[in-house]
Structure formats: structure tokens, C-alpha cells
Amino acid sequence: MAKGSSTRRRRASLELVDAKQAVDLATAQTYSENVFLFVPNLIGYSRVILAGLSLYYMSYHPIYCTLLYSFSCLLDAVDGQAARALGQTSKFGAVLDMVTDRCTTSCLLCYLSSAYPPYAVFFQFLIALDFSSHYMHMYSSLVTGSTSHKLVTSDVSRILWMYYNDPRTLFFVCAGNELFFVALYLIKWTSRPIGLSFLGNMTYPELMALTSFPIFFLKNVINVVQLWKASKILVGVDLAERAAARVAAIQAEMDEKANGRKS
């Protein structure tokens, strides 16, 4: 079943469009079919604005920052549903969504690097892992003819299949990962204990960080698996192309010899 769905997915992808032709099509698009103005993409622009405002307040107003950042992240669950409901899925929207996620999280991690100097290298590693994992995964999806980076079959990776093909799992893991980072941010601003004796002097952000840490850990395990699987796919494509090139070279040499005998 997985192999069959993978084949159908490749057949469904359109022939490649020349870059100049694509630019001309985007320039000449009508208002009624303007991909830039699709509702899910408008939601995506709103996420960018909210994330930018949260960064503005990050260094001096934790309440505004947290509310804006959280709202931007929650809208991530809305744009995909809107795209499917309105029939407005687009490659531009998918990439906009991914780039917004990566950049927003990375900006928060940059702040955490300055807030926790001893762990700066760790936060930098998380940024590098997040970007490299998603870039490699996106590129491997493109070269194998997939119409979306979320179309992962279970025979390629069961954990990635479970992560991408269940919207609830995807939202839960992403939200939990962001909650962990937001909790680390709020720890620097909050010192008031919760007030429960069995929790000692633990604050609300510290409790949030403690409970969301397993989800954060899972998310980064998924990032490592995604990076490794994408690397293997790209190497497999390289091997297949090199084998095809050798066969073509041998065939060309045989044809040349055959033509030489005829002459």
C-alpha cells in the first residue's frame, strides 16, 4: 500500500515549470486566483507580523511577548485547516508556513542564548538541527517527486509518518516544543512560587518547562530522524543517478562500436 501511494503521489506531481514562465504566471495572476491572497496565506502573513511584534517586546515586556508569540504559534494550526476547507493549498503557503516556524523559533532561541550564556552552544545546536533537518527533508521530498513534505510513507519512517499524517500529533508535538521554549523565557521573568508545599519553591514557568520537556525531547528526536532519513534518500537518489549514468555510458559505447562495425 505504501509503495502504491508513493507512486500515485509522484504521478500526481506536475511537470516542471520554467522559472521565467513561473514568474510571468505569478505576475499575471488575476485577483480571483491570486495565490498571494489565499486565506491561509493571509493567515501566514498575520503570523509573521505577530511574531515580529513579539520579538519587539521580548526584551522588556514578557506578557505582550508571550501572548503575541503564542497567538502566532496557535495560528499555525488554523492555516492548514483553512487551506483544505477552501481548496487553497499551495506550495507557496507550505513553504511560508515552514519558514515562519523555523525563523520564529530560531529568534526565540537566540534570545535564550543570551539569557542563558552557559547553554548558548546548546541553543545554537538546536537552531542548526531544526534548519538542517527541515531543509534536507524538504529537498529530498522535491527530488523524489512528492507534492508535499508532509507526505511521508510508513515504509520510509514510521515515526515521521505518525508525526506528519496525524494533525493532532503534529500540533501536540509542535505546541509542546514551543511551550518548553516559552517556559524557559518566562523563567527569567518570574520568581513567585506556585504556593503548593509539595512543589517547594517551583514557579509556574518552571513547572511548564518540566512538564513540556519530554515533548521537546521527542521533537528533537524527530528532527534527528528526519535529517538522517532525508540524507539517506538524497544519497539513494545520487546512487540511482550514478548507476543510470554508467548504464547510459555503456550503452553509448556499445552503440558506437556497433556503428563502427557497420561502417
N, C-alpha and C positions, 0 to 999 in steps of 0.2 A: 504493500500500500504506500509506504513512504517513498519508494523509488518511483512509483507511478505518479504520485502527486508532484514529485520533484520534476519529472519530465513534463507534465502538464504546465507547471509553473514556468519552465523555460520556454515552452511553445507559446505561452500567453504573452511573453515579452515582445515588444515591438522591435522592428528593425532599427538599427542605429540611425539617428538623425544627424546630419552635418551641423557643426557648431554654428556656422553662419546662417543656415536655414532656421535653426532653433532661435537664434537672436531675432531674426526677421519675424518669425511667428509670434514671439513674445511682444515685439514692438507693435505688431499689427492687431493684437488680440482685441476683441470687442468688449464692451462693458458687461454684456450678459455672460461672457465666457472668459472673464479676466481672472486668471489663477491667483494673481496677487491679491485680489479682493474676495477670494473664497472665505466663507465664515471661519473655518478652522484656522486659516492663515491670519485673519484679523485677530483671532484669539491669541495666536502666536506672537503677533506684534505687541499685544497687550502684556503678555508675559515678559517680553523684553523690557518694556517700559517699567513695569512693576519691579523687575529685578534691578534695573538701573537705579530706581528710586531707593530700593532697599540698600544698595551699595552706598548711596549718598548719605544715608542715615546710620550706616553700620558703625562708624567710629564714635558716635556721640548720642544716639537715641535708639536704644535696644528695642523698645516697644514698637516704634514705627518700622524699624528694620525687620523685626521678626514677623510682624503682620504682613508687610509687603512681600517679603521673601516667601512666606508660607502660602499666600494667595497666589503668587506666581507659580509655585510648585503644584498647587491643587488644580490650577487651570490646565496642567499637563494631562490630567485625566479627562478633561472636557473636550479638548480639540479633536482627539481621535474619535470620540463618540459622535461629535458633530459632523466630522468628515464622512463617516459611514452612513449616518442618518440622512444627510443631504446629498450623498453621492458626490462629494467634493474631495475625495482622496487625491493626493498629488505628490509627486517626487519632491517638489519644492517644499511642500508642507512637512514631509517626513524629515528632510534634512534640516529645515528650520527648527523643528522640534528637537532633534538630536543636538544641534549646535547650541541652542538655547540652554538645554540641560547641562551640557558639558561646560559651557562658559560660566553659567550661574554658579554651579557647584565649585568650579575652579576659583572663582573670585572669593567665595566664602572661605575656601581652603587657604588662599593667600593671606586672608586676614587672620585665620587661625595660626598660620605660620609665624606671624608677628606677635600674636597673643601668647603663643606657647613656644618660645625660641628653642628650648631643648628638643622639641618634636618637629622642628621646621623641615628637616630632611624627610621625615615620615610623611608629612602632608604633601611635600613636593613629589614623593614617590606615588602617592595616591592620585595626584593630578596626572602624572606621566602614564600610570597604568590605565586610568579612565580614558584619556585621549587615545592612546595607542591601541587599546582593546577595541574601542568603537570604530576607529578609523580602519583598522585591519579587517574588522568584521564587515563594515560597510563595503570596503573594496572587494573583499572575497565574494560578497553577495553579488556585486556588479559583474565580476568576471565570470561567474558561474551562471549568469542569466536570470538571477532572481529578481522579481518585481518589487521586493521589499526586504529590508534587512531583518524583519521580524518573521519571515517565512523560513523557519528552521525545522528540519525534519528530525524525528527521534533517532533515526539511524546515524545522523551526524553527531548529535549530542543530546542526550535525554534531558540533562539539566537545563540546557539552553532552550530546548523545545518546551519544557514546562514553564520556563521563565517568560518566553515571548508569546506563547499561544494561549495563555490564560490571563486575561486582562486584570483579574483580581490579584493574581500572584505578582504580576508586573507592578501594579500600583502599590501593593503592600510592601514589596522589597524596596522599591524606589523611595516611597514615603518614609519607610523606616530608616533608610540610609540618610536621607536628608534630615530627619528628626535627630539623629545622632549628632550631626554636624551643628545643627541649630542649638542643641543642648550644650555642646562644648562652647559655643559662642555665648550663651546665656550664663554659663557658669562664671564667666569673668565679670558679670554684672550683678549677680545675685549671691548674697551671703546669708539670707534669712533661712533658718532651718524649717523643715516642714512642720515640726512640732509633735511628731509621733515618737514616743520613747524608744520603740524597738528599731527606729531608723537612726537614732542618735542625732548628730548634727547635720544629717544629709539634707540638701536643698532640693527643690523641685527640679531644677536643671540636671543635678547630679543623678536623681532618680530616673529622669528621662534618658540620660546617657547610658545608665546601667541597663535599663530595660531594652533599649534600642541597639545596644552593642552587638548582640547576636545577629540582628538583621544587617547591620553594617558589615559584619564579618562575612555573612553569606553573600552580600552584594559584591564584595571584592573577590571572593572565591569565584563567583560567576564571571567577573571581569578577567580573571586569570584563565579560566577555562575558555572563554570567548577568544582571548588573544591566542591561546595555544591552538584551538581548532581552526581559527582563521589562518594562522601561519601554516598549518598542515594543508589546508585547502589550497592556498597560494602555491606551496611547494608542489602539491599534486598537479596543479594546472601547469606549472613550469615543466614538470617531468613529462606530462602528456604532450605538451607543445614540442619539447625537445625530441621525444620519440617520433612524433609526426614529421618533424623536420628531417630526421635521419631517414625515415622511410621514403620521404619525398626525394631526398638526395640520392638514395639508392635507386629509386625508380627512374630518376632523371638520367643517372649514369647508365642504367640498363637500356633506356630508350636511345641514348646517344650511341651506345655500342651497336644496337640493332640497326639504327640508321646508317652507321658506318659500314656494316656488312652489306646492307642493301646497295649502297653506292659502289 
